[in-house]
Amino acid sequence: MELTEKEKMIAGKLYFAGDPELIADRKEARRKLQAINQEHDKNKREEYVKAAFGGTKKHVYVEPSISFDYGYNIFVGEHFYCNFHNIFLDTCPITIGDNCMFGPNVQLYTASHPIEPAKRNSGLELGKPIKIGDNVWIGGSAVIVPGVTLGDNVVVAAGAVVTKSFPNNVVVGGNPAQIIQTIEEENEKDALAQARGKIDQIDREIVRLLEKRMSAVSEVTAYKAQTKKAVLDTSREEAVLANVAHLVKDEEYRETIVETFKDIMKQSRNYQGGRLRSND
C-alpha cells in the first residue's frame, strides 16, 4: 500500500509539502497556535497545549508565543517547561523526556530540504526526528537541527547550534556545539573535594590530640628518667593495642587502626629514647 504524503513526512521520507491533507493540517495548527498564544490564563493555555501536542503528561507549561508546523508530532514528558518564543518545526516527531526546561527562543528543526536544487525547487521536502532525553536544559536561542538526539541530563549553552547527537551527562556549547564539560566528572570532583575536606578537618583534630598525647608521653619519659626504667614496656603496649582493637566498632577498619597505633607507639618510643639519651 502506497504511503500518504503525511505518512512519508512523519517517516522522514521525501514528501510533497503542498499535499492537501498537509495544507489542512497546517491551517488547523495555526488555529491552535492562535488559541495558545492569546490565552492569558496559564491553566487554560496548558489545556490548549495538551490538545495540540501529540502527547503530554500531567504538567506542561508553555509561555507564549510558541510556533509549530503541525503540533501532533510533538511529544513531551512530565514537567515540561518552555519559555517565550520557542519554535518547533515538527514535520518529523520531536520527543522530549521528563523534567526538561527550554529557555527563550529555543528552536528545534526536524524539517529539511533536498540538497539538489531541482528536487528542492520541486516542492519536495524531508526531515529527521529529534529526541531529547530526561532532565535536559536548553539555553536561550539554542538551535537543534534535524536528526539530533540528546541524552539524559544534557545542558545546552545559550546560543549553541547543535548539529550532532550527544550522550548523557554533558554540557555542550558553541557553533557547531561541542562538549565543554562532563557533568559526571564535575560531580566526582565535588565528591572528592568534599571527602578530602572532611579528612583535612579530622587531621587537624588528630594533630591536636597527638600533641596532647605527646605531652603525656613527655611526663612518662620524665618518670622513666628518674626511675631508670626501660623505654619499652611490652605488656603495656600489648594492653594498649588490645584496648584500641576493642574500641574500633567497624571491623573493616580494625586492623588498619591497630597498625596505625603501633606506628604511633613506635614513634613515642623513639622520642622517649632520644630524650633519655640526651639526659645521660
N, C-alpha and C positions, 0 to 999 in steps of 0.2 A: 504494500500500500504506500503510495507516494505521500511524503510529508507535506503538511501545510507550511506556508511561509513562516507562520508563528512558531511551529514546531522546529523548523530549521533554525530560526533565530535563537531560540532557547538552547538548542543543541550546539550552538557555536558554528553552524554551517553557513555558507553563503545564502543570503535570502534577499528578497526584494522588499525594501522598506516601504514602497508605495502600495503594498498589498492592502485591499480594502479593510480586511479584518484588523490589521495593524494600525491603519489610519483611525479606525473607530476606537481602538483601544487607547491610542494616544489622546484622542479627543476626550475620552472618559477620564483619563489620567489628569488632564487639565482641569476638569470639573472638580475632581477630588482635591487637587492641589489648591485650588481657589478656596475650597471649604477649610482645608487645614490652615492655610496661611492667613486667612482673615478671622479665624476664631481666636478670641482673647481668653476664653475660659480653658485652662490647661486640661481639665478633665474631659471636656468635650473634644478638644483637639486630639487628645490621646485616643479617643474612640474613633475619630476620623482616620487617624494614622493606622490603627489596627484594621480598619475596614479596607484601607488602601493597600497595605503591605500584603505580601503573600503569606506571611506567618510571623507571629509575635508571641511573646509570653505575657505575663500579667502586667508588668510595669514597663512602659515605654514613654520616654519624654523627648519630644521634638520641639525645638524652638522654630518659629517662623523666620525667614521663609526657607522652605525646603523645595527642591526640584527633583523630579524623576521622569523617566520616559514612560514607564508603564505602572510601576508600583508593585504589581503582582509578582515580580521577580526579586523582591527584597524580603529577606528573612532575617529577623533579629532575635537575639536571646533575651534573657531576663535582665532587667535594669539597664536597658539601653538608653544612653544619653546623647543627644545630638544638638549641638549649639547652632547658632544662627547661620543661615545661608549655605547649608550643605547641598551638594549636587550628587545625585546617584543616577548615572546612565546605566539603566538596568535592562539592556537588551538580553543579556545572559544573567543567570542568578547571581545575586550578591548575598552571601551568607555570613552573618555576623554572630559571634558567640555571646556568652553571658558577660555582664559587667563591663561592657565596652563604653568608652567615652570618646566622642568626636568633638574637637574644637571647632571654632567658626571657619567657614569657607572650605571645609574639607571636601574633596572631590574624588569620587570613585567612578572610574570609567571602565565598564565592560565593553563598551561599543568601540568598534574599529572599522577600518575601511581597507579594501584591497590595495596592495602596493602598486599594481599595474594600473596606469591611468585609464585605460579603456574600460576595465572592469569597474573601476571607481566611478567613472562618468556614466556608467550604465544604470546606476541606482542600486547596484548590489552592495550589501553591507555584510559584516560578520562581527563576531565578538568572542570574548573568552570570559569565563566566570571569575569572580573574585571571592576569596574565602578568608575571613578574619576569625582568629581563634578567640578564646576567652580572655578576659582581663586586659584587653588591648586599649591603649590610649593613643589616639592620633591627634597630633597638634594642629593648630590653625594653619589653613592654606596648604596643607599637605595634599599631594596628588597620588592616587593609587591607579596604576594603568592596568589594562586587560591581562588576565591570567595570573595575577599575583595571589599568593597565599601567604598569610602572616600567621605564625604560630601563637601559642598562648603567651600572655604576659609581655607582648612586644610593645615598645614605646616608639612612636614615630615622631621625630622632632618637627617643629613648626617649619613649614616651607619645604619639606623634603619631597622629592619626586621618586616614588618607589617603583622601579622598573623590573624588579625581580623578587622572588619569594625569599622569606627569611624564616629561620627556625624559632623555637621557643626562647624566651628569656634574653632578648637582646634589645638594645636601643639603637635605632638607625636614624641617619640624617644625611643631608646633602643632596646634590643633584649630579648624577644619579645617587640614590641613597646607598650608604654602606654602613656596616656595623661600626659603631663608635664606642660601644660599651657592652659588656656582658653582665646581665643582672645577677646571675648566679655567682660570678666571681666577686661582685661587689658585696653580696650577702656573705660569702665566705670570708672576705677580708674584714667585714664588720664583726662577724662572729669571732674571728681570730683576734682582732683588736680588743674585743670585749673580754675574751678569755685571758689574754695577756695582761689586760688592765687589772683583772682580779688577782692574777699571780703577783703583779707588782705590789698591790696593796697588801697581800698576805706576806710577801717577802719583807716589807717594812715592819710588819708586826713580828715576824720571826727574828729579824735583826735586833729589835728592841728586847725580845725575850732572851736571845742568845747573849746579849750584853749583860742582862741581869744574871743569867746562868754563870757567865764567866766571872762576874763579881763574887758569886758564891764559891766558884772554883778557887778564886784567889784566897778566900777565907780558909778553904780546905788546905791549900798549899802552905799558908802560914802555919796552920796547926801541924802539918806533917814536918815542916822545917824545925819546929820546936821539939817535936817528939821523936824526930829521926825515923818516921815511918816511911815505908816504901811508897813510891808513886802508884804502882799497880796493886789494886785490891780486887783480885779475881772474883771473889764471892760477891762483892758489892756490885761489880759490873754485870755479873750474871743476874743478880736480883733486879737491877735497873732495866735490863733488856727484857726480862720476863714480864715486868710490870708494864713496859711500853707495849709489848705484844698483846697483853691483856686489855689495854686501853683502846687499841685500834678496833673500831667497830666494823669496818669494811674489810673482810678477809682478803679481798683482791689487793689491798694496799699494804697488808700487814708485813710481808717480807721486805718490801722496799723501805718502809718506815723504820723497821728494826735495823736494817743495814745502814740507814741514814744516821741513826743514833749511835751505831758502832763507830762511824766516822767522827761524830761529834765527840764521843768519849776518847777516841784516839787523839784528836787534836787537843782535848783537855789534858791528857797525859803529857803530850809534847810540851804544852805550856807549863805544866807543873814541873816537868823535868828541867826545863830551861831556867825557871825561877829558882829552883832548888840548887842547881849548879852555880848560878850566879851568886848565891849566898854562901857557898863553901869558902 
